[in-house]
Amino acid sequence: MTGKKLKVYEMTGALDTSMSYAILANADRLQRHRHAWKVWHALKDFGCKVFMVAPELARFEGSKIYPDLPSLQGKIEVVIPCLRPEYLQDIVSQTIESGAKYIWFQEKNWTPELDARCQENGIEIIRGCVLKHKYYQKPFAYLHPCFWHGWKEKKVPGRYQKI
């Protein structure tokens, strides 16, 4: 018996919905439903394989939370940090240990120093918010800042959305 084949959507650069993602966060970002929580839900809604990394948690909303990126060795292709730059000092070395080839920096966590370390180690950088690729329901879409930031970006329909 064959299952329903998932459609693959391109998002940005070489990234698409068939890839596996690790979201690097902390307990506060998840429990308060901040950016990391929104990215996690958006990628799951897109049909992506998503792992959450937060050292302070073991489980969240019924999902296993991993303590660090190396514990996902061989399982992920893209790392999405949802933390401020001062908490990302080890991100390049941990990304190398995990085997991921991309880091998708969000709006305010990219720095020239991290960029240089990524280039030295052959890690490809993607910049921009994941939420720009989400469809927002109209007429309320016009009130959401991510709708305007991603005005001309490629969109990925959610699991239950019809385009």
C-alpha positions as CSV (number, residue, x, y, z in Angstrom):
1,M,0.0,0.0,0.0
2,T,1.5,3.4,-0.9
3,G,0.8,6.5,1.1
4,K,-0.1,9.9,-0.2
5,K,3.0,11.5,-1.7
6,L,3.8,14.9,-0.2
7,K,4.2,17.8,-2.5
8,V,7.6,19.6,-2.0
9,Y,7.6,23.4,-1.9
10,E,10.6,25.5,-2.4
11,M,11.1,28.1,0.4
12,T,14.3,30.1,0.0
13,G,17.7,29.4,-1.5
14,A,18.3,25.7,-1.7
15,L,15.8,25.0,1.1
16,D,12.5,23.2,0.6
17,T,9.9,21.3,2.6
18,S,11.5,17.9,2.0
19,M,14.4,18.7,4.2
20,S,14.8,18.1,8.0
21,Y,15.2,21.1,10.3
22,A,16.4,21.7,13.9
23,I,15.1,24.7,15.7
24,L,17.5,26.0,18.4
25,A,15.6,27.7,21.2
26,N,15.4,27.8,25.0
27,A,12.5,27.0,27.4
28,D,11.3,30.6,27.6
29,R,11.0,30.9,23.8
30,L,8.8,27.8,23.7
31,Q,6.7,28.2,26.8
32,R,5.8,31.7,26.0
33,H,4.9,30.9,22.4
34,R,7.5,33.2,21.1
35,H,9.3,33.1,17.7
36,A,10.8,29.6,18.1
37,W,7.3,28.2,18.9
38,K,5.8,29.9,15.8
39,V,8.6,28.6,13.5
40,W,8.3,25.1,14.9
41,H,4.5,25.1,14.3
42,A,4.9,26.7,10.8
43,L,7.4,24.1,9.6
44,K,5.4,21.2,11.0
45,D,2.3,22.7,9.2
46,F,4.4,22.9,6.0
47,G,5.0,19.1,6.3
48,C,8.7,19.4,7.2
49,K,10.5,17.0,9.5
50,V,11.3,19.3,12.5
51,F,13.4,18.7,15.6
52,M,13.4,21.0,18.6
53,V,16.6,21.7,20.5
54,A,16.3,23.4,24.0
55,P,18.7,22.3,26.7
56,E,16.3,23.1,29.6
57,L,13.5,20.8,28.4
58,A,13.0,17.1,27.8
59,R,9.5,17.2,26.3
60,F,7.2,20.0,25.1
61,E,3.6,19.7,23.9
62,G,4.1,15.9,23.6
63,S,7.3,16.2,21.5
64,K,10.8,15.1,22.4
65,I,13.2,18.0,22.9
66,Y,16.9,17.4,22.2
67,P,19.6,18.9,24.5
68,D,21.9,20.0,21.8
69,L,22.6,19.8,18.0
70,P,25.2,17.0,18.1
71,S,22.5,14.7,19.6
72,L,20.8,15.0,16.2
73,Q,23.9,13.9,14.2
74,G,22.9,12.7,10.8
75,K,19.2,13.5,11.2
76,I,19.1,17.2,10.2
77,E,20.1,19.3,7.2
78,V,19.2,22.8,8.4
79,V,19.7,24.6,11.7
80,I,17.4,27.5,12.6
81,P,18.6,29.5,15.6
82,C,15.8,31.4,17.3
83,L,18.0,33.0,20.0
84,R,19.9,36.2,20.3
85,P,23.5,36.3,18.9
86,E,25.0,36.2,22.4
87,Y,23.6,32.7,22.9
88,L,24.9,31.4,19.6
89,Q,28.7,31.2,20.3
90,D,28.9,27.5,19.7
91,I,26.4,27.2,16.9
92,V,29.0,26.7,14.1
93,S,30.9,23.9,15.9
94,Q,27.6,22.2,16.9
95,T,26.3,22.5,13.4
96,I,29.4,20.8,12.1
97,E,29.1,18.0,14.7
98,S,25.4,17.5,13.8
99,G,26.2,17.1,10.1
100,A,23.9,19.9,9.0
101,K,25.0,22.0,5.9
102,Y,22.8,25.1,6.4
103,I,22.1,27.7,9.1
104,W,19.0,29.7,8.5
105,F,19.5,32.8,10.5
106,Q,16.3,34.7,11.5
107,E,15.9,38.5,11.2
108,K,18.0,39.7,14.2
109,N,20.4,36.9,15.1
110,W,22.9,37.0,12.2
111,T,26.3,38.7,12.8
112,P,29.3,39.2,10.6
113,E,31.4,37.1,13.0
114,L,29.0,34.2,12.7
115,D,28.9,34.7,8.9
116,A,32.8,34.5,8.7
117,R,32.9,31.4,10.9
118,C,30.3,29.7,8.7
119,Q,32.2,30.5,5.6
120,E,35.4,29.2,7.0
121,N,33.7,25.9,7.8
122,G,31.7,25.5,4.6
123,I,28.3,26.0,6.1
124,E,25.9,27.7,3.8
125,I,24.0,30.7,5.3
126,I,20.4,31.6,4.6
127,R,19.0,34.8,6.1
128,G,15.4,35.8,6.7
129,C,12.4,34.8,8.7
130,V,10.7,31.4,8.2
131,L,7.3,33.0,8.9
132,K,7.6,35.0,5.6
133,H,6.8,31.8,3.7
134,K,3.5,31.2,5.5
135,Y,0.0,32.0,4.1
136,Y,-2.0,34.3,6.3
137,Q,-5.8,34.4,6.3
138,K,-7.2,37.5,4.7
139,P,-8.4,40.1,5.7
140,F,-6.4,39.7,8.9
141,A,-3.2,39.0,7.0
142,Y,-2.8,42.7,6.4
143,L,-2.4,43.2,10.2
144,H,0.4,40.6,10.6
145,P,3.9,42.0,10.2
146,C,5.2,38.7,8.7
147,F,2.7,39.1,5.9
148,W,4.3,42.4,4.9
149,H,7.9,41.2,5.4
150,G,7.2,38.3,3.1
151,W,5.1,40.2,0.6
152,K,7.1,38.9,-2.4
153,E,8.4,35.7,-1.0
154,K,7.5,32.1,-2.1
155,K,4.7,30.8,0.1
156,V,4.1,27.3,1.4
157,P,0.5,26.2,2.1
158,G,-0.2,24.7,5.5
159,R,-1.4,21.2,5.8
160,Y,-5.1,22.1,5.8
161,Q,-5.0,25.1,3.5
162,K,-6.3,25.3,0.0
163,I,-4.6,27.7,-2.4
